[in-house]
Amino acid sequence: MKTPARAAGPAGGGLFVEEYTGIHSWVEGLTRYTVVHSREVAVLFVDTRPLDAIVFHHDLLGADDPKSFFTLPE
């Protein structure tokens, strides 16, 4: 995919994912979480909106709770 995604969270300001290399999605209750990543950036979407972005690292892959890597609102 070539369409850039930009995250609006505090850590995500200014980080772009331009070429996706992976995606992971799951549902908790009524909420869908999706992590889209490239080799450099990972973006967390909650339902359909980007919530936060971080520099990608391999610990995110296969994590029991991938959203714990991101900053979530309380």
Secondary structure, DSSP 8 states (H G I E B T S, - for coil): ----EE--STTTTT-EE-S--EEEEEEETTEEEEEEE-SSEEEEEETTEEEEEEE--GGGTT-S-GGGGS----
